[in-house]
Amino acid sequence: MPSHRYRTLAPTDVLMIGGGIMSATLASMLAVLQPSSRTTIVERGSGVAEESSNAWNNAGTGHSGYCELNYTPDPTDPTNAVGIAEQFLATRQWWSYLADNGLVEPSRFVSATPHLDVVFGERNITYLRRRYETLKRQPCFADIEYSEDRAQIARWAPLVMAGRHSEETVAATRVADGTDVDFGALTREMFAVSTRTGGTVLCDHEIRTLRRNSLGGWVARGRTSDGERFEITARFVFVGAGGKALTLLQRAHVDEVRGYGVLPVGAAFFRCANPSVVQQHRAKVYGQAPLGAPPMSVPHLDSRVVDGTPYLMFGPYATFSTKLLAHGAWTDFFATLRWHNLRTLSAAGRDNLALVRYLVSQLIARESTKFAQLQRFYPGADPADWDMIAAGQRAQLVTPDADRGGVLRTGTELVVSADRSIAGLLGASPGASTAVPIMIEVLRRAFPDLWLEQWQQVMTAAVPAQSNPPRTTDGVHDALAATACSLGLDGPGARPSVSA
């Protein structure tokens, strides 16, 4: 279609597609590192942080491996849990750096919240004890506590133990310095860092196509919510569009995603706003996932603080939709299908029949059955205090595999084109908690010269955990102090100051 049919927007150095936590993190970094660069964030919704970053579309857990049992399927192997802990440490250091320089206000998005595991039955107790003994030896888990004492566990999680049968065996671990994060509020805070240095945020603008131009950059075309066509040129594009990222990278003919596929996974939670109940539970309590359940389906009873108001949530419960975004279209999944990823998807489905059975059981379960799962964690739960809410959609990544055909992946995967002109993020949890290491990797791989010549020194000072995690705790902004793990957070004196 001729370009004159499109309204031409001001060209930009960096175009970020998607108004979530990933784009916000990258935008805040560029505002600090290169405030003169032109950055534009394009979001299809009416506001930023309306999809997975919205506080009600995620569990708000600052994922640090403290309570996520799926990170340690082998209780003697701490590798994955430690890796996640160190990544979240780097993420917290960036928040602290921004706070130390007056660019964000932590009390608006992060709350100190203990992280617990509670398990029942001798088999699970044996597993949890072995996991505790393994993690206790790691510096960032030095403060983990373990107990099989019912009275002690009741002090940690009163609602979990009240009314529980006296003969039921139970064990728990606890790390007091966990976090609850309002990722929606954080996203808005970091976009404000960008706009104060001239960054542009365009809501109600949806990018639909990407094509290379003769200058080595990109022309992005799309429509506004009222149907107006627009186009914008960019030297570099970051696709942080959640479930729609694969579709855009496919349409841009990025070879690095050839054969990749995604599977839609939705979720719902029970939510409680009754103050007399909420005030009795101040923790995120995780348990064991059912056999075949995806990682995002690990059951947990959570304290949440959203827009300054405390709540409790329990879930998640799997839902099904062919949408890849909460506000997406029923055709989203089908738009990702290509002849070269059909084998990948079918092989992953063949190898994950337990997951399929689990999802089917969740879909056909009655609400009373689902509420009984909540009462397994909170025996005294009253249905009158809880309502079911829909949470976000996730696009679980499936990648080609030479031996198995296709493999269902947990976590996230960064894709950078060979010419370094476009990057995209695919996958799901624990993405938000590891946003800073992922975006640092974008800077390193997409801008290698600027990284080596200018940016590395600044980012290493601001986020020392990215290269050499410190082993002692120094000072940190008061609102983040309770989130420090034993690897430590460097104090503001060790960090460069900025003005933005």
N, C-alpha and C positions, 0 to 999 in steps of 0.2 A: 504494500500500500504506500503511495507517495508520502514523503515525510511532511509535506505541507498540510496533510490532514491531521497532523499531531501538533499540539501545543508544545513548543520547545522550552524546557526548563533550563535554568542556569547550569552550565557544566560543573562537574565536581571532580575533585581528586579521588575521593573514596566514596563509593556508593554502598550503603549497607541496606540490605533488603530484609525487613522484619524488625519490628519494634520491641524485641524482647531483651532478656538479660545478656545474651551474647553480643548483640549489636551495641547495647548500652555500655558493656565493658570495653569493647574495642573503641567506641567513640570517646569514652573517658580517657583512655590511654593516649589516643591521638591528640586530644585536647591538651594533655600535659606535654607530650613529646614533640608535637609539631602544631602548635596553636595557629600557625598561619595557613595550614592546609585547609582546603575546602572539603567538608564532609557533609553528606546528605543521607538521612535515614528515611526510608520509604516504608510505610506501614499501611496495610490494607484495611485495618480496622479504624474505628473512630478515635482511638486513643492508643497509646503505647501500653505494653504489658497486659494485653487483653486475652492472650492465649496461654501457653504453658507457664509464663512468668506471673500470671495473675495469681494472687494469693489463694484463691479457692480452686485453682487448677493444679496445685501441687501440695505436697505435705508440709512444705516449709522447713524440712529438716536440713540443717547444715551438715551435709554428709561428710563425716570424718571417720567412718569405720567403727565408731564406738558401739553402735547398737545394731548395725545392719548384718545380720547373720549370713545373708547370701554372699557377703564379701569373703567369708571364710568357710566354704563348704568342707574343706579339710581343716579341722581345728588346730592342727599342728603347723599350718602354713600361714604366716602373717602377711605374706607379700602384698596381696591386693589391698587388704585393710590399711597397711602402712602407706602404700602408694596413694590411696584416696586421702588419708589423713594429711600427708605432706602437700597434696594438691590443695586441699581446703585451707591448710595453713597459709599457702601462698595467696589464696583468694582473700583471706582475712587480712593479710598484710597490706594488700592493695586498698581494701576498705579503710584500714587504719591510716595508711598514707594519705588518702584523700581527706579523711577526718582531721588529721594533724594539720593539714593545710587549709582547713576551713571550707572544704569543697562539698562535703556531705555531712549529715547529722545522723550518726549511728542509732540514736534512740528511736528514730523513725522506722527502722527496718530490722533491727536485730535485738533479740532478748535472750538472756542467759536461761537455759532450760536443760536440766539434767537429761542424759540419754541412758535408758535402761533396756536390758533384755530380761524378759520373764518367760521361763519355760516350765513345762509340767511333765512328770513321768521320768522314770529312772534313765531311760535312753537319752532323752533330751538333756537331762541334768548332767549326765556323764560328758556329753558333747560340750555343754556350756562350761563345765569346769576345765576341760582340756583347752578350750579356746581361751579362757581367762589366763591359764598358766602360760600359754604361748604369748599372748599379747602383753602381759604384765612385764615381760622382759624387753619390750620395745619402748624407747624413750617417749614417744608420743602417747603411749598408753600406760605410763607409770602410775597414773592416779586411778586406774580402774579398780573397782571394789567388787568382791564376790561374796554372796551369802546364800545359805540354805536355811537361815533362821527366819521363820515366818514373821516374828515380831519385827525384825529388822526390815524385811521386805515391805511390811505394812507401813513402816515409817517412810520408806522411799516412795511407795505407791499405794496410798490408803484405799482407793477405789478398787484396785485390783484384788486386794486381799479381803476386803469386807464381805462377809457372807460366804466365803469359800469353805468347802468341806474340810474339816480338820484333819482328815486322813490323806488328803491329796498332797503328794510331794511336789515341791516347787523350789526353784532356784532363780537367782537374779544376779546380774552384773549392773554396775552403775558407774557412770562418769559424770561428775557434778558439773563440769565445765562444758556442757554441750550448748547448742544454740537452737533457737527457733528464728527463722528468717522470713520476713515478708518480702519476697523477691519482686513483687509488683512495686512496692514502695522504693526498694533499692534501684530498680530499673529507672523509675522516674527521677530519682536523685542523680543518677549517673548521666542520664540524658541532659539534665540541667547543667552539669559540668561542661558538656559539649556545646550546648547552645550559648553559654556565656562567652565562649571563644569564637562565636560566629557559626557554629554548626547549625544545620537546618533539619528539622523534623517535619515530614509531610505525612499526615494521617489521611485516611480515606483515599489513598493512592495504592493501586495494586499493580506490581510489575508482572507482566505476562510473558514477555519474550526478551531474550538477550542475544545480541549478535555482535561479533567482533567488527571493529572499524579499521580503516587503513592505517591508523596511527598506533595500533597495538592495544587500544583500549576497547571500550564497550559502548554500545548503544542499547539502552534499556527502554522498552516501550510498555505502556499499560493504560489503564483506565482509572478514572476517579470514581467515587461512589455514585456520582450523578451521571456517569456515562461519558465524560469528556476524555478523549484520547490525549496522551502526553508522551514525550520522550525526553530522555536525559542521557548525556554522554559522561563517561567516567573513565579515569585511568585505571582504577582498580575496583573490583566488585567483591563484597563479602555477602554470601547468601546465608543468612541466619533466620530463615523463614520456617523453622520447625518442620512440620510434616510436609510442607510444600517445597522444601529445599531440593529434594531429589528431582522433582519435576522440572524445576528451573534449571538445574545443572544439566539435565538431559536435553532440555530445549536449547541450551547454550552449546551443546555438542562437546561437553567436557569429557575427554576420553577416560579420565581417571574414575568415572562412575559407571563405566560400561559393565554390565552384568549385575550391578547392584539393584536390590529391591527393598521394599519396605512392607511391613505388615501393620495395619492399624490396630491399636489397643486402646480402649477407653477405660474409664474408671468412674466410680461413684463413691461417696463417703456418707456416713452418718455424721451429723453435726449437732452439737448441743450448745445453747446459749444461756441456759439456766444458771445464774450466778451462784446459787447455792450448791450446784454440782461442780461447776467449773473451778471454783476456788479450792476444792478438795484435791485437785490433781494438777501438779506442776511438774510435768515430765513428758518425755516422748518414750513410750514403752513399746518395744518391738518384740515380736515372737517369731516362731518358725513358720515359714511359708508352707502351704499345702503342697503335696507332691505334684510336680508338673507346673506349678504356678510360675508366671514370669516374675522377674525381680521386683517390678513395681507393685506386685500383689502381696508382698510381705505384710501381714496384719500388724497394725500399730494403733495404739490409743495415745493421741497427741494433745498436748497443750498447744494452742495457737494464739498468736496475737496479730490481729489483722486491723489495720487502721487504728491501732491503739486499744482495741477491744479484745478481751480474752474469750476464747472459745475452746471446746473440745471437739476433736474429730476422731472417727474410727473408720478404718477401711484399709486399703481400697477394695472395692468390689468390681470385678471385671464387667465391662459392657462391650457391646459390639456395634460398630458402625463402619461403613466404608469411607467415612470422612477421615481426613488426616489432620484436620484442625477442628477445634470445638465449634468454630463459626465457619466451617468449610462447607463443601458440597458433597453430595452422595457419590459423585463421579471422581472424587480425588484419588482414590486408590487405583481405579482403572486407568487414570491418566498416567500412572507410573509404569504401566506394563509395556514391555518391549520384547521383541522376539529373543533378545539375548539375555533377559533376566527371568524368563519363564522357567527354565531349568533350575536356576538358583532358588526360586521361590518354591517350586514343587519339591525339590530335594530337602529344603529346610522344613517344609510341612511334614514330609515323610519321617524325618528324624525327630519330630517333636509332637508325636501323637499324644503323649501325656499332657502336653500343654493344650492341645485341642480339646481333649476330654475335660480338662479343668475349666476351660472357657465355656464349654457347653453347659457344664454343671452350674456354673455361676449364672448363666443367662436364664436357665429354667428355674432357678431357685426362687421360692417365694420370699416376700419381704420378712415374714416371720422366721424363716430359716436363716436369713442374713442377720436378723437381729439376735438370733441365738449365738452367732459367732461373736458379736459384741459382748454378749453376756458371759462368754467364755473368758474374756478379759476383765469384765466388770459385772460380776454376778448380780449386783443390785440395780442395774440399768433399767430405767422406766421408759417405755416407748413414748410416753407423752413428752419427754424431755428432748427427743431426738427427731430430726427430720433428715431425709435422704436428699443429697444434693449431687448433681452431675459435676464431675471434675473434667479435666482436660483430656484431649486426645493425644496419643503418642504414636510416632511412626517408628516401630522397632526395626532396626537395620538388619538386612540379610545380605551377606557378601558371598561372592563366588569362592569355591574351594575346590582345588584340583582333585582331592580324594573323595570328598563327600558331595560335591556338586554345589551345595549352598549351606551356609552356616548362619544361624540366628545369633546376632551379636548383642551383648549387653553394653551399656555405656555409650560413648559417642566416638565418632571418627571424623577427623579433619581431613578434607580433600583440598589440595592445592594443585592448580594446573601446571603443566610443564613450563609454560612461559611466565608463570607467577602473576598473571593478570587477574585471576579469579580464584576465590577460595569458598568453600562451603562446609557447613557442619551438619552431619547426619547422626541420627540415633537419639537416645533419650537419657534417662537418669544414669548417673548423678550429675548431668551436665551443668546445671546452674551453680552447684557447689564447686565445680572445677573450672569455672569460666575463665579465671585469670590465667592459669597455666595454658589453657587452650588458646586464648587470645595472644599470649606471649609467643606461642608457637606460630600463630598467623604472622606476627610481626617478623619473627626470625626467618620464616621460609619465604614470605612474599616480598619482603623488603630487606634482603641480606646486606646490601651495602649500607643503608641507613642504620640497620641494626648494629653492625660492627663499628661504624664510624661515630654514631651519636647515641642511639637509643639504649644500647646494652648497659652502658654505665649507669644511666638514670634508673632503668628498671631493676638492675641488680641491687642498687641502693634502696629502692622503694620496696622491692620484693626479694629479699635475700634468700628466701626458701626456694626460689626457682632454681638456684644452682648449687647452694650449699646450706641446707637447712640448719639454722643455729640451734644449739643444744641447751641454752639457758634462757630463762625468762628475764627480760628487761622491762622497762616501762612501756606503756601503751595507753592510748586514749581510754579514758575511764569507761565509756560505754562499751568498749570491746574487751576490757581487761578480763572479764569472766569467760571469754571464749578462748583464751590462750591455752594451747596444748603445751606439753612439756618440752616440745621442740623450741618454743618461745617465739616472741614477737619482738623485733628490734624496736627501740624507742625512737621518738621523733628526732632526737639529736643525731641519729645516724642517717637521716634521710634528707634529700635535697628539698628545698622549699620551692613552691611554684606560685604563680599568680594566674588566676583564670576567672 
